[in-house]
Amino acid sequence: MDKKMILEKNVACRVRKIRDRYILIGGKKCFELNVLGKHIWDEIDGQKSVSDMINKFENEYDVTMDVLENDICCFLESLLLEGIIDVVN
């Protein structure tokens, strides 16, 4: 994944908190988000790059930078494939 990409949310997709779970609703599909997934979703704003997001979470999670980068990129790639987010540039 190109870490310079800037991503934006599909306006038809939403995250809802149902009890103690975050559910991403997009089209005909729903996904349950873990804590990192919810934090990434909150950062997708059409202005931040993938690299910006990775750097933001670098000190918030007790994992190596390689693991963090892989987790974030895999999550974002899956959202792109589902049409839940789009590339701005």
N, CA, C and O of each residue as an XYZ file, in Angstrom:
356
protein
N       0.850     -1.176      0.000
C       0.000      0.000      0.000
C       0.892      1.234      0.000
O       1.876      1.303      0.737
N       0.537      2.204     -0.834
C       1.267      3.470     -0.885
C       0.906      4.286      0.356
O      -0.243      4.689      0.533
N       1.882      4.519      1.194
C       1.630      5.205      2.459
C       1.410      6.707      2.297
O       1.085      7.396      3.264
N       1.586      7.214      1.076
C       1.308      8.624      0.815
C      -0.164      8.848      0.473
O      -0.631      9.986      0.414
N      -0.889      7.748      0.247
C      -2.305      7.866     -0.111
C      -3.089      8.563      0.985
O      -2.848      8.370      2.177
N      -4.020      9.367      0.550
C      -4.970     10.001      1.452
C      -6.314      9.339      1.197
O      -6.737      9.181      0.052
N      -6.970      8.960      2.267
C      -8.209      8.198      2.157
C      -9.380      8.968      2.743
O      -9.225      9.789      3.647
N     -10.560      8.677      2.197
C     -11.781      9.270      2.733
C     -12.840      8.189      2.869
O     -12.815      7.174      2.173
N     -13.764      8.431      3.778
C     -14.843      7.477      4.022
C     -15.898      7.589      2.934
O     -16.171      8.677      2.425
N     -16.480      6.465      2.587
C     -17.649      6.453      1.721
C     -18.797      7.033      2.556
O     -19.044      6.564      3.667
N     -19.487      8.029      2.043
C     -20.523      8.713      2.828
C     -21.689      7.796      3.192
O     -22.470      8.114      4.089
N     -21.811      6.666      2.504
C     -22.900      5.733      2.795
C     -22.557      4.780      3.946
O     -23.404      3.991      4.365
N     -21.339      4.846      4.455
C     -20.894      3.931      5.511
C     -20.837      4.644      6.849
O     -20.456      5.811      6.934
N     -21.219      3.926      7.886
C     -21.267      4.510      9.222
C     -20.773      3.499     10.251
O     -20.820      2.289     10.028
N     -20.301      4.014     11.372
C     -19.985      3.171     12.517
C     -20.993      3.494     13.610
O     -21.255      4.655     13.923
N     -21.544      2.441     14.173
C     -22.504      2.595     15.262
C     -22.007      1.814     16.471
O     -21.447      0.726     16.335
N     -22.214      2.374     17.636
C     -21.888      1.656     18.865
C     -23.145      0.942     19.327
O     -24.169      1.566     19.602
N     -23.049     -0.359     19.405
C     -24.171     -1.178     19.862
C     -23.680     -1.946     21.081
O     -22.833     -2.833     20.982
N     -24.223     -1.590     22.207
C     -23.726     -2.055     23.501
C     -22.273     -1.663     23.617
O     -21.971     -0.471     23.564
N     -21.368     -2.587     23.771
C     -19.954     -2.235     23.889
C     -19.178     -2.557     22.625
O     -17.957     -2.703     22.677
N     -19.852     -2.671     21.501
C     -19.200     -3.043     20.252
C     -19.388     -1.945     19.210
O     -20.409     -1.259     19.172
N     -18.369     -1.805     18.369
C     -18.454     -0.854     17.265
C     -18.709     -1.640     15.987
O     -17.950     -2.541     15.629
N     -19.785     -1.281     15.313
C     -20.191     -1.977     14.101
C     -20.083     -1.013     12.925
O     -20.681      0.063     12.933
N     -19.319     -1.410     11.920
C     -19.181     -0.643     10.682
C     -20.225     -1.166      9.706
O     -20.220     -2.341      9.340
N     -21.108     -0.284      9.297
C     -22.188     -0.656      8.384
C     -21.906     -0.024      7.044
O     -21.827      1.198      6.919
N     -21.756     -0.874      6.035
C     -21.456     -0.386      4.693
C     -22.197     -1.190      3.656
O     -21.936     -2.380      3.481
N     -23.121     -0.549      2.966
C     -23.896     -1.268      1.958
C     -24.694     -2.383      2.603
O     -25.467     -2.150      3.532
N     -24.505     -3.598      2.104
C     -25.223     -4.753      2.635
C     -24.392     -5.550      3.624
O     -24.779     -6.655      4.005
N     -23.245     -5.002      4.051
C     -22.353     -5.727      4.946
C     -22.140     -4.964      6.235
O     -22.216     -3.736      6.284
N     -21.868     -5.736      7.282
C     -21.527     -5.164      8.584
C     -20.247     -5.827      9.074
O     -20.013     -7.012      8.837
N     -19.426     -5.044      9.760
C     -18.174     -5.530     10.303
C     -18.044     -5.045     11.731
O     -18.379     -3.900     12.036
N     -17.559     -5.913     12.611
C     -17.272     -5.488     13.968
C     -15.834     -4.993     14.022
O     -14.920     -5.680     13.566
N     -15.631     -3.803     14.577
C     -14.297     -3.216     14.662
C     -13.686     -3.463     16.036
O     -14.358     -3.343     17.060
N     -12.407     -3.809     16.041
C     -11.691     -3.877     17.318
C     -11.255     -2.452     17.669
O     -11.575     -1.507     16.948
N     -10.533     -2.301     18.764
C     -10.145     -0.968     19.230
C      -9.294     -0.241     18.193
O      -9.546      0.926     17.892
N      -8.282     -0.927     17.643
C      -7.438     -0.289     16.631
C      -8.257      0.064     15.393
O      -8.091      1.149     14.835
N      -9.133     -0.831     14.960
C      -9.974     -0.557     13.794
C     -10.832      0.682     13.988
O     -10.983      1.487     13.069
N     -11.394      0.836     15.182
C     -12.213      2.023     15.481
C     -11.351      3.280     15.469
O     -11.768      4.312     14.943
N     -10.164      3.203     16.037
C      -9.281      4.370     16.043
C      -8.845      4.747     14.629
O      -8.776      5.930     14.297
N      -8.553      3.755     13.801
C      -8.189      4.035     12.406
C      -9.372      4.682     11.696
O      -9.201      5.677     10.992
N     -10.560      4.133     11.873
C     -11.756      4.685     11.238
C     -11.921      6.161     11.605
O     -12.242      6.987     10.750
N     -11.705      6.480     12.855
C     -11.856      7.867     13.304
C     -10.827      8.797     12.650
O     -11.080      9.995     12.519
N      -9.682      8.266     12.243
C      -8.627      9.076     11.631
C      -8.821      9.288     10.127
O      -8.199     10.184      9.555
N      -9.651      8.504      9.487
C      -9.867      8.638      8.042
C     -10.732      9.873      7.818
O     -11.925      9.878      8.121
N     -10.102     10.928      7.277
C     -10.807     12.205      7.178
C     -10.625     12.920      5.839
O     -11.051     14.064      5.682
N      -9.994     12.250      4.878
C      -9.777     12.892      3.583
C      -8.610     13.862      3.586
O      -8.376     14.553      2.595
N      -7.871     13.923      4.697
C      -6.721     14.825      4.794
C      -5.448     14.113      5.237
O      -4.356     14.472      4.797
N      -5.573     13.123      6.092
C      -4.399     12.404      6.604
C      -3.985     11.299      5.646
O      -4.823     10.632      5.038
N      -2.666     11.117      5.523
C      -2.151     10.010      4.716
C      -2.098      8.741      5.572
O      -2.236      8.788      6.794
N      -1.897      7.627      4.906
C      -1.716      6.362      5.617
C      -0.520      6.487      6.555
O      -0.571      6.021      7.693
N       0.540      7.106      6.090
C       1.731      7.317      6.909
C       1.415      8.142      8.159
O       1.919      7.844      9.242
N       0.591      9.165      8.014
C       0.181      9.979      9.167
C      -0.508      9.112     10.222
O      -0.256      9.252     11.419
N      -1.380      8.213      9.757
C      -2.105      7.346     10.687
C      -1.153      6.398     11.401
O      -1.254      6.205     12.612
N      -0.233      5.810     10.655
C       0.739      4.894     11.257
C       1.551      5.626     12.314
O       1.740      5.116     13.419
N       2.027      6.806     11.984
C       2.833      7.586     12.931
C       2.048      7.972     14.173
O       2.604      8.001     15.271
N       0.769      8.268     14.017
C      -0.061      8.648     15.161
C      -0.159      7.513     16.178
O      -0.128      7.747     17.386
N      -0.277      6.288     15.683
C      -0.481      5.153     16.577
C       0.817      4.498     17.042
O       0.787      3.551     17.829
N       1.940      4.987     16.569
C       3.235      4.376     16.882
C       3.479      4.244     18.384
O       3.990      3.221     18.839
N       3.128      5.247     19.139
C       3.385      5.225     20.578
C       2.179      4.806     21.416
O       2.259      4.758     22.643
N       1.072      4.506     20.758
C      -0.137      4.153     21.490
C      -0.324      2.655     21.679
O      -1.106      2.234     22.531
N       0.386      1.841     20.894
C       0.214      0.397     20.967
C       1.556     -0.269     21.220
O       2.582      0.142     20.678
N       1.535     -1.282     22.034
C       2.753     -1.968     22.428
C       3.078     -3.093     21.445
O       3.057     -4.271     21.800
N       3.378     -2.706     20.204
C       3.777     -3.633     19.149
C       4.925     -2.995     18.369
O       5.177     -1.795     18.477
N       5.606     -3.809     17.592
C       6.677     -3.254     16.765
C       6.075     -2.412     15.651
O       4.904     -2.556     15.300
N       6.892     -1.544     15.112
C       6.436     -0.687     14.010
C       6.023     -1.537     12.813
O       5.051     -1.202     12.136
N       6.731     -2.622     12.539
C       6.376     -3.497     11.415
C       5.001     -4.114     11.595
O       4.213     -4.169     10.650
N       4.710     -4.577     12.794
C       3.400     -5.177     13.074
C       2.301     -4.128     12.946
O       1.266     -4.379     12.329
N       2.525     -2.966     13.525
C       1.536     -1.885     13.459
C       1.266     -1.482     12.019
O       0.113     -1.362     11.605
N       2.329     -1.274     11.259
C       2.188     -0.873      9.859
C       1.435     -1.938      9.068
O       0.554     -1.611      8.272
N       1.770     -3.197      9.277
C       1.093     -4.291      8.575
C      -0.387     -4.343      8.944
O      -1.238     -4.471      8.063
N      -0.700     -4.246     10.229
C      -2.101     -4.296     10.675
C      -2.918     -3.155     10.076
O      -4.026     -3.370      9.585
N      -2.375     -1.956     10.119
C      -3.099     -0.796      9.595
C      -3.282     -0.916      8.089
O      -4.379     -0.685      7.581
N      -2.231     -1.271      7.373
C      -2.328     -1.378      5.912
C      -3.298     -2.482      5.488
O      -4.076     -2.295      4.553
N      -3.258     -3.627      6.166
C      -4.186     -4.714      5.838
C      -5.638     -4.298      6.071
O      -6.517     -4.589      5.260
N      -5.875     -3.614      7.190
C      -7.222     -3.144      7.495
C      -7.704     -2.155      6.428
O      -8.818     -2.276      5.920
N      -6.858     -1.181      6.097
C      -7.238     -0.181      5.093
C      -7.444     -0.809      3.718
O      -8.360     -0.420      2.993
N      -6.606     -1.772      3.354
C      -6.778     -2.455      2.067
C      -8.105     -3.203      2.010
O      -8.767     -3.218      0.972
N      -8.493     -3.820      3.119
C      -9.782     -4.522      3.131
C     -10.944     -3.539      3.005
O     -11.939     -3.836      2.343
N     -10.822     -2.371      3.636
C     -11.873     -1.358      3.496
C     -11.943     -0.836      2.060
O     -13.030     -0.590      1.537
N     -10.795     -0.670      1.434
C     -10.763     -0.239      0.025
C     -11.434     -1.267     -0.872
O     -12.230     -0.907     -1.739
N     -11.123     -2.533     -0.675
C     -11.706     -3.598     -1.495
C     -13.222     -3.672     -1.347
O     -13.931     -3.999     -2.299
N     -13.711     -3.367     -0.156
C     -15.156     -3.401      0.100
C     -15.858     -2.120     -0.345
O     -17.087     -2.050     -0.314
N     -15.096     -1.105     -0.757
C     -15.695      0.158     -1.176
C     -16.132      1.029     -0.008
O     -16.927      1.953     -0.183
N     -15.618      0.740      1.177
C     -15.996      1.484      2.377
C     -15.216      2.787      2.481
O     -15.699      3.769      3.045
N     -14.006      2.786      1.932
C     -13.208      4.006      1.843
C     -12.721      4.162      0.397
O     -12.722      3.207     -0.380
N     -12.311      5.369      0.060
C     -11.824      5.678     -1.272
C     -10.525      6.461     -1.176
O     -10.245      7.096     -0.159
N      -9.737      6.411     -2.237
C      -8.495      7.182     -2.317
C      -8.816      8.590     -2.806
O      -9.532      8.760     -3.794
N      -8.289      9.595     -2.119
C      -8.528     10.994     -2.492
C      -7.579     11.404     -3.606
O      -8.001     12.037     -4.574
N      -6.300     11.053     -3.484
C      -5.329     11.508     -4.487
C      -4.830     10.370     -5.331
O      -4.008     10.577     -6.223
